[in-house]
């Protein structure tokens, strides 16, 4: 029997393709003059975007600045507020702080002006802020009985900070009289990212008009936290719970808007961090909007998406009463699972259907367990080994099928020569041969289909696992993002590849190439009029090189180790387990046995015979 050997020409072909890629890198590298010109152009683009951002920020936080020292200005401003002018203006800021979260809340509007993660930093070691410098706004739109249209962002609130059994309680009241007011109540608990938030009015049934709806308006621009804004933006998305715990999302790559009913919570996800507004009782409806701000990769652009939600509040006896919750924290399974009653863990992008189930209930806790005892990179290697060993029976079935096909290859070639002028007859006789030998050409595909849920689940696991964020391994400084061994000059990038070179995708592509050569390289048919299918062995690793260059290095590490292990398992199967002579003898024995056709095989045979008969007429 012909032994399968590595094709030297195939190896040379792959090396040549890789060499061409490297040549393209340096051949297309711009001159210093071109770099300067591109840099100047890029600065103009960034300046235009910065101007646009400034305009957007002004829209988001469009609150008149009042000079409190100007008594006339204060009096005029209070006059515009009508009854709500009762509250004395004050520009004070109140800070709520525990071990994990810091919030700054302004008397003007009673809204959060700063939300800081105390235990996390960005890629460039800056503290993680979800709200800062006017990127967010929150307020109620309502009308009054004297035909004024107001927004609570324009109102001043009186703050009262107290302590209730270790909980910080901030009450902010916009008064119309001593005993009549609109209250925002914040309750921060120790070591929690969730802040209870209540909106309540007292004695305003004759002040707030019921002729127009009271609407909650929440806007936020996602602040950049990662080194690649395009990569971060890919996992930045508005997610919401509605209609009996149905989880839906707005588009991550384009502008999108939806109007939904029974909205329980809204998550402004910013990849690894989320700003979530949740309600004990669902909002009757909600108008949700997401605007994509990222058009291309940039090292300076600071925002990903602009979110907006408009939610109506129902009045009870002319009064407002709504129990809500703010969550500002990591998009982490362990953290969000603490709030099971709100179902916030469903805001994490585990994946669709069975893929998400495998990610959430298998790989996430499995990796969490391993990483408890081993460094994060080593944990990925260990998890990969265990997954591949668990899948080794599937690998064995796949390789056994390939070995059987290889044994039949001479007979199939002979049939090809015999019926080279009659493709239908050739196919018919080939299927007969498979049937007699007890070989199914599809059996080699079935293992691959079985493994697809696992591959897709891991594809979602590595980029979204908070446990991998900013965890280093070898030359990769962040397993949740791409590794970089060479950074192209600013302003220069290769289409579909990026502005950097990652090493793990290169290693993974090489491993994929040798895996494909072992599994399909020697068995790929070449038929007249069809291109050489071996080209796929070169094309696929080449495409994977481009595809994985901007993905999580942990994912590339997994595929590299996985394919190397698979190659090792297949070599063991080939050299120590499978015996080609025994396989050949078994096939010959199967040919002697009468083969009973099932209904499908009978139908296919009859169709082929009918087609052949029609061809002769």
C-alpha positions in Angstrom: 0.0 0.0 0.0 1.1 3.5 -0.7 2.3 5.3 2.4 1.0 8.9 3.0 4.0 11.2 3.0 4.3 15.0 3.2 4.3 16.4 -0.3 7.5 18.4 -0.6 6.0 20.5 -3.4 3.0 21.3 -1.2 5.4 22.5 1.6 7.3 24.6 -1.0 4.0 26.1 -2.2 3.0 27.1 1.3 6.4 28.6 2.0 6.2 30.6 -1.3 2.8 31.9 -0.4 4.0 33.0 3.0 7.1 34.5 1.4 4.8 36.5 -1.0 2.9 37.8 2.0 6.0 39.0 3.7 7.2 40.5 0.4 3.8 42.4 0.1 4.3 43.7 3.6 7.6 45.4 2.8 7.0 46.1 -0.9 3.8 48.1 0.0 5.4 49.8 2.9 5.1 53.5 2.3 8.0 55.9 1.9 8.7 58.5 4.6 7.1 61.1 2.5 4.0 59.0 2.0 3.9 58.3 5.8 4.0 62.0 6.6 1.3 62.7 4.0 -0.9 59.9 5.3 -0.3 61.1 8.8 -1.4 64.6 8.0 -4.5 63.2 6.3 -5.2 61.1 9.3 -4.8 64.0 11.6 -7.4 65.9 9.5 -9.8 63.0 9.7 -9.3 62.6 13.5 -9.8 66.4 13.9 -13.0 66.2 12.0 -14.2 63.3 14.1 -13.1 65.0 17.3 -15.2 68.0 16.2 -18.1 65.7 15.5 -17.7 64.1 19.0 -17.7 67.5 20.6 -20.9 68.3 18.9 -22.4 65.0 20.0 -21.3 65.5 23.5 -22.9 68.9 23.6 -26.2 67.3 22.4 -26.0 64.6 25.0 -25.2 66.9 27.9 -27.0 70.0 26.7 -27.6 71.6 30.2 -27.5 75.4 30.5 -24.7 76.6 32.7 -26.1 78.9 35.3 -24.0 81.5 37.1 -25.2 81.1 40.7 -23.6 84.4 41.7 -25.9 86.3 39.3 -29.1 86.7 41.3 -31.0 88.1 38.3 -30.0 85.1 36.1 -31.0 82.7 38.9 -34.4 84.4 39.3 -35.1 84.3 35.6 -34.0 80.7 35.4 -36.2 79.7 38.3 -39.1 81.5 36.6 -38.7 79.3 33.6 -39.1 76.2 35.8 -42.4 77.3 37.3 -43.2 75.4 40.5 -39.8 73.5 40.4 -38.0 76.8 40.7 -38.7 76.4 44.5 -35.5 74.4 44.9 -32.4 76.5 45.4 -29.8 76.1 42.6 -26.5 74.4 43.6 -23.7 73.0 41.6 -22.5 70.5 44.2 -21.4 66.9 43.4 -22.1 64.0 45.8 -19.8 60.9 45.7 -21.0 57.4 46.3 -18.1 54.9 46.7 -17.4 51.4 47.7 -14.5 49.0 47.1 -15.3 48.4 43.4 -17.3 51.4 42.2 -17.2 55.2 42.4 -20.1 57.3 41.3 -20.3 61.1 41.2 -23.9 62.5 41.1 -24.7 66.1 40.3 -27.3 68.3 42.0 -28.1 69.6 38.5 -30.3 67.0 37.0 -29.7 64.5 39.8 -27.9 62.3 37.4 -24.6 60.4 37.4 -21.8 62.4 35.9 -19.0 59.9 36.5 -18.9 56.1 36.9 -15.4 54.7 37.6 -14.3 51.1 37.9 -11.9 51.1 40.8 -10.2 47.8 40.1 -9.7 47.9 36.4 -7.7 49.9 33.9 -7.7 50.3 30.1 -5.1 49.0 27.7 -3.0 52.1 28.3 -3.3 51.9 32.1 -6.0 54.6 32.5 -8.9 53.9 34.9 -12.0 52.4 33.3 -14.8 55.0 33.1 -18.2 54.2 31.8 -19.5 57.7 32.4 -17.2 60.7 32.2 -16.9 64.2 30.6 -20.5 64.4 29.5 -20.7 61.2 27.5 -24.0 60.2 29.2 -27.3 61.8 30.2 -30.4 60.7 32.1 -33.6 62.6 32.7 -37.4 62.6 32.7 -39.3 64.5 30.0 -42.7 65.7 31.2 -45.2 68.5 31.0 -46.8 70.5 33.8 -50.3 71.7 34.5 -49.3 75.2 33.5 -48.2 74.0 30.0 -44.5 73.9 30.6 -42.4 71.2 29.0 -39.5 70.3 31.3 -36.7 67.8 31.6 -35.2 66.9 35.0 -31.7 67.6 33.6 -32.7 71.2 33.9 -33.9 70.9 37.5 -31.9 71.3 40.7 -32.1 68.7 43.4 -31.4 69.0 47.1 -29.1 66.1 48.2 -29.3 64.2 51.5 -26.6 61.5 52.1 -27.2 59.0 54.9 -26.0 55.6 56.0 -28.5 52.7 56.4 -26.9 49.5 57.9 -23.7 50.0 55.9 -25.5 51.1 52.7 -25.0 54.6 51.3 -28.3 56.3 50.6 -28.5 59.4 48.5 -31.8 61.2 48.3 -32.1 64.0 45.8 -35.3 66.0 45.8 -36.5 68.6 43.2 -39.1 70.5 45.3 -42.2 72.5 44.3 -42.8 73.2 48.0 -41.6 72.0 51.3 -43.6 68.8 51.2 -44.0 68.4 47.5 -41.1 67.0 45.4 -39.7 64.7 42.8 -37.2 62.3 44.4 -34.2 60.3 42.9 -33.0 57.8 45.5 -29.7 56.0 45.1 -28.7 53.1 47.3 -25.1 51.8 47.1 -24.3 48.6 48.9 -20.7 47.5 49.9 -18.7 45.7 47.2 -21.4 45.7 44.6 -21.7 47.1 41.1 -25.5 47.2 41.3 -27.0 50.4 42.7 -30.7 50.5 43.6 -32.4 53.5 42.0 -36.0 54.8 42.8 -37.9 57.5 41.1 -40.8 58.8 43.2 -43.0 61.9 43.4 -45.0 63.2 46.3 -47.8 65.8 46.0 -47.2 66.4 42.3 -50.5 65.1 41.0 -51.7 68.7 40.4 -48.3 69.7 39.0 -47.4 67.0 36.5 -49.9 67.0 33.5 -51.4 63.7 32.5 -52.2 64.9 29.0 -48.7 64.0 27.8 -46.6 60.9 28.7 -43.7 61.0 31.2 -40.7 59.6 29.4 -37.4 58.4 30.8 -34.6 59.4 28.4 -31.2 57.7 28.8 -28.3 58.3 26.4 -24.7 57.1 26.5 -21.6 57.1 24.2 -19.4 54.1 24.7 -15.9 55.1 25.8 -13.0 53.2 24.2 -11.1 50.8 26.6 -9.1 48.5 24.2 -6.1 49.0 21.9 -8.2 48.1 18.8 -11.3 50.1 18.6 -12.7 48.0 15.7 -12.2 44.8 17.7 -13.8 46.3 20.8 -16.7 47.7 18.7 -17.4 44.2 17.3 -18.5 43.2 20.8 -20.1 46.5 21.8 -23.8 46.2 21.5 -27.2 47.2 22.9 -28.9 44.1 24.4 -32.3 44.1 26.1 -34.8 41.8 27.8 -38.4 42.1 26.7 -41.6 40.1 26.2 -41.3 37.4 28.9 -37.5 37.3 29.1 -36.8 37.3 25.4 -33.2 38.5 24.8 -32.7 40.7 21.7 -29.9 42.8 20.3 -29.5 45.8 18.0 -26.9 45.6 15.2 -23.2 45.7 16.2 -22.0 46.8 12.8 -24.5 49.5 11.7 -27.1 51.9 12.9 -30.2 50.3 14.2 -33.4 51.0 16.1 -36.3 49.1 17.5 -39.6 49.7 19.4 -40.3 46.9 21.8 -42.9 46.0 24.5 -42.4 45.0 28.1 -38.8 46.0 28.4 -37.3 44.6 31.7 -33.6 45.7 31.3 -31.4 47.5 28.8 -27.7 46.8 28.5 -25.3 49.3 26.9 -22.5 46.7 26.5 -19.0 48.0 26.0 -17.3 44.7 25.3 -15.9 43.8 28.8 -18.0 46.4 30.7 -21.6 47.2 30.7 -24.0 50.0 31.8 -27.4 48.4 32.5 -30.7 49.9 33.5 -33.1 47.3 35.0 -36.7 47.6 36.3 -38.5 45.5 38.9 -41.6 45.9 36.8 -41.0 46.0 33.0 -41.5 49.3 31.1 -44.6 49.1 28.9 -42.6 49.9 25.8 -39.3 51.3 24.7 -37.7 53.1 21.8 -34.1 51.8 21.5 -31.4 53.2 19.2 -27.8 52.3 18.5 -25.5 54.5 16.2 -22.2 53.1 15.1 -19.4 55.6 15.5 -16.5 53.5 14.3 -15.8 53.5 10.5 -12.2 52.4 10.5 -9.3 51.4 12.8 -7.9 54.4 14.7 -5.4 54.8 17.5 -6.9 58.0 18.8 -10.7 57.9 18.3 -12.3 57.6 21.7 -15.9 56.3 21.2 -17.5 53.2 19.9 -21.3 53.5 19.7 -24.0 56.1 20.8 -26.9 54.5 22.6 -30.3 56.0 23.3 -33.4 54.6 25.1 -36.8 56.4 25.5 -39.1 54.6 28.0 -42.5 55.7 29.2 -43.4 55.9 32.9 -46.9 55.2 33.9 -48.5 57.4 36.6 -50.3 56.0 39.6 -52.9 58.5 40.9 -51.0 61.3 39.1 -47.8 60.3 40.9 -44.5 58.7 39.7 -43.3 55.5 41.4 -40.7 53.3 39.7 -38.1 51.0 41.2 -35.0 50.6 39.1 -31.4 49.4 39.3 -28.2 50.8 37.8 -25.4 48.4 37.0 -22.0 49.7 36.1 -19.4 46.9 36.1 -17.7 44.1 34.2 -19.5 41.9 31.7 -18.5 38.9 33.8 -20.4 35.7 34.4 -19.5 35.4 38.1 -20.4 39.1 38.8 -23.7 39.2 36.8 -24.8 35.9 38.1 -25.2 37.5 41.6 -28.3 39.3 40.2 -30.1 36.2 39.1 -33.5 37.7 39.9 -32.9 40.4 37.2 -31.4 38.0 34.7 -28.5 40.3 33.9 -26.1 37.4 33.0 -28.2 37.0 29.8 -26.6 40.2 28.5 -23.3 38.4 27.9 -22.9 37.2 24.3 -22.4 33.5 24.8 -23.6 32.7 21.3 -26.7 31.4 19.7 -28.7 28.3 20.6 -26.7 25.2 21.5 -23.4 27.0 20.8 -24.2 29.5 23.6 -25.3 26.7 25.9 -22.0 24.9 25.5 -20.1 28.2 26.0 -22.0 29.2 29.1 -22.4 25.9 30.9 -19.4 23.9 29.7 -16.4 26.0 28.6 -16.9 29.0 30.9 -17.0 27.1 34.2 -14.5 24.5 32.9 -11.9 27.2 32.1 -12.7 29.0 35.4 -11.8 25.8 37.3 -8.6 25.2 35.4 -7.4 28.8 35.7 -7.8 28.6 39.5 -4.8 26.2 39.6 -2.8 27.2 36.5 -1.7 30.5 34.8 -4.2 31.6 32.2 -2.2 30.8 29.1 -1.3 27.3 30.5 -4.9 26.9 31.4 -5.8 27.4 27.7 -3.3 24.7 26.7 -4.6 22.3 29.3 -8.2 22.9 28.3 -7.2 22.4 24.6 -5.5 19.1 25.5 -8.5 17.8 27.4 -11.0 18.9 24.7 -8.9 17.2 22.0 -8.6 14.0 24.0 -12.3 14.0 24.6 -12.8 14.3 20.8 -10.2 11.7 19.9 -12.8 9.0 19.2 -14.3 11.4 16.6 -10.8 11.9 15.2 -10.3 8.2 15.0 -13.6 7.7 13.1 -12.7 10.4 10.7 -9.2 9.0 10.0 -10.6 5.5 9.7 -13.0 6.7 7.0 -10.1 8.4 5.2 -8.0 5.2 5.4 -10.9 3.2 3.8 -11.3 5.8 1.1 -7.5 5.5 0.4 -7.7 1.7 0.1 -10.5 2.1 -2.5 -8.7 4.9 -4.4 -7.2 2.6 -7.0 -10.6 1.1 -7.8 -12.2 4.5 -8.0 -9.4 5.7 -10.3 -10.0 2.6 -12.5 -13.7 3.4 -12.7 -12.9 7.0 -13.6 -10.8 5.8 -16.5 -13.4 3.3 -17.6 -16.3 5.8 -17.6 -14.4 9.0 -18.3 -16.8 9.9 -21.0 -19.9 9.1 -18.9 -20.0 11.1 -15.6 -23.4 9.7 -14.7 -22.3 6.1 -15.1 -19.1 6.8 -13.3 -21.0 8.2 -10.3 -23.4 5.3 -10.3 -20.7 2.7 -10.3 -18.7 4.5 -7.7 -21.7 4.5 -5.4 -22.1 0.8 -6.0 -18.5 0.2 -5.0 -19.0 2.2 -1.8 -22.1 0.2 -1.0 -20.4 -3.2 -1.6 -17.3 -2.2 0.5 -19.4 -0.8 3.3 -17.8 2.6 3.0 -19.7 5.9 3.2 -18.0 8.9 1.6 -20.0 11.1 4.0 -18.7 9.4 7.2 -15.5 11.6 7.1 -17.7 14.7 7.2 -19.9 13.7 10.1 -17.1 14.1 12.7 -16.4 17.6 11.4 -20.2 18.4 11.7 -20.2 17.0 15.3 -17.3 19.3 16.2 -18.8 22.4 14.8 -20.8 23.4 17.9 -17.6 23.1 20.0 -15.5 25.2 17.6 -18.2 27.9 17.4 -18.7 27.9 21.2 -14.9 28.4 21.6 -15.0 31.1 18.9 -17.4 33.1 21.1 -15.7 32.1 24.4 -12.2 33.6 23.9 -13.1 37.1 22.8 -15.8 37.6 25.4 -14.4 35.8 28.5 -13.7 38.4 31.1 -11.4 36.0 32.8 -8.9 36.4 29.9 -8.9 40.2 29.9 -5.4 41.6 30.2 -4.0 38.2 31.0 -0.6 37.7 29.4 1.1 34.6 28.0 4.5 34.4 26.3 4.6 37.4 23.9 0.9 38.1 24.1 0.1 40.8 26.7 -3.7 40.3 26.5 -5.2 36.9 25.7 -8.6 38.5 25.0 -7.1 40.6 22.2 -4.6 40.1 19.4 -0.9 39.7 20.0 1.5 42.0 18.2 5.1 41.2 17.2 5.3 44.1 14.6 3.3 47.3 14.3 3.1 49.0 10.9 3.8 52.7 10.7 0.9 54.9 11.7 -1.5 55.4 8.8 -0.5 52.2 7.0 -2.5 48.9 7.1 -3.1 46.0 4.8 -6.7 45.5 3.8 -8.5 42.7 5.7 -5.3 42.1 7.6 -4.7 45.1 9.8 -2.0 47.5 10.9 0.0 44.8 12.8 1.5 41.3 12.6 0.3 38.7 15.1 2.4 35.6 15.7 -0.2 33.2 17.1 -2.3 33.3 13.9 0.8 32.5 11.8 1.5 29.5 14.0 -2.1 28.4 13.9 -2.2 28.8 10.0 0.9 26.6 9.6 -0.6 24.0 11.9 -3.9 24.1 9.9 -2.0 23.7 6.7 -0.2 20.5 7.9 -3.4 19.2 9.4 -5.2 19.6 6.0 -2.4 18.0 4.2 -2.6 15.0 6.4 -6.4 14.6 6.2 -7.3 15.7 2.7 -4.1 16.5 0.7 -3.5 13.0 -0.6 -7.1 12.2 -1.2 -8.3 15.3 -3.1 -9.5 14.2 -6.5 -8.4 16.0 -9.7 -11.0 15.8 -12.4 -10.9 17.1 -16.0 -12.4 20.6 -16.2 -12.1 21.2 -12.5 -9.3 23.2 -10.7 -6.7 21.4 -8.6 -8.4 21.0 -5.2 -5.1 21.0 -3.4 -5.3 24.8 -3.8 -7.7 24.7 -0.9 -4.8 23.6 1.3 -3.0 26.8 0.5 -6.0 29.1 0.4 -7.6 28.1 3.7 -4.6 28.6 6.0 -3.9 31.9 4.1 -7.4 33.0 4.8 -7.2 32.0 8.4 -4.0 34.0 8.7 -6.0 37.1 7.7 -9.1 36.2 9.7 -7.4 35.6 13.0 -4.9 38.4 12.9 -7.4 40.8 14.6 -9.0 38.2 16.9 -8.2 37.2 20.4 -4.7 35.7 20.8 -6.2 33.1 23.1 -8.3 31.8 20.2 -5.3 31.5 17.9 -3.4 29.8 20.7 -6.2 27.3 21.1 -6.3 26.5 17.3 -2.6 26.2 17.2 -2.3 23.8 20.1 -5.5 22.0 19.0 -4.2 21.3 15.5 -0.8 20.2 16.8 -2.5 17.8 19.2 -4.8 16.5 16.4 -1.8 15.9 14.2 -0.1 14.0 17.0 -3.2 11.9 17.6 -3.6 11.1 13.9 0.1 10.0 13.6 -0.5 7.7 16.6 -3.6 6.3 14.9 -1.9 5.9 11.6 1.3 4.3 12.9 0.2 2.3 15.9 -3.6 1.6 15.7 -4.8 1.3 12.1 -3.5 -1.4 9.9 -4.1 -0.8 6.1 -3.8 -4.5 5.3 -6.6 -5.4 7.8 -8.7 -2.5 6.5 -8.2 -3.8 2.9 -9.1 -7.4 4.0 -12.2 -6.1 5.8 -13.4 -4.2 2.7 -12.9 -7.2 0.5 -14.9 -9.3 3.0 -17.7 -6.7 3.0 -17.8 -6.9 -0.8 -18.7 -10.6 -0.6 -21.6 -10.0 1.7 -25.0 -9.2 0.2 -25.8 -5.6 0.7 -29.4 -4.7 1.5 -30.5 -1.3 0.3 -32.4 1.1 2.5 -35.2 3.1 1.0 -33.0 6.2 0.4 -30.3 4.2 -1.3 -32.9 2.4 -3.5 -34.5 5.7 -4.4 -31.1 7.2 -5.3 -30.2 4.2 -7.4 -33.5 4.3 -9.3 -33.1 8.0 -10.0 -29.6 7.5 -11.3 -30.7 4.6 -13.5 -33.6 6.7 -14.8 -31.3 9.5 -15.6 -29.0 7.2 -17.4 -31.9 5.7 -19.4 -33.1 9.1 -20.4 -29.7 10.0 -21.6 -29.6 7.0 -23.9 -32.9 7.9 -25.6 
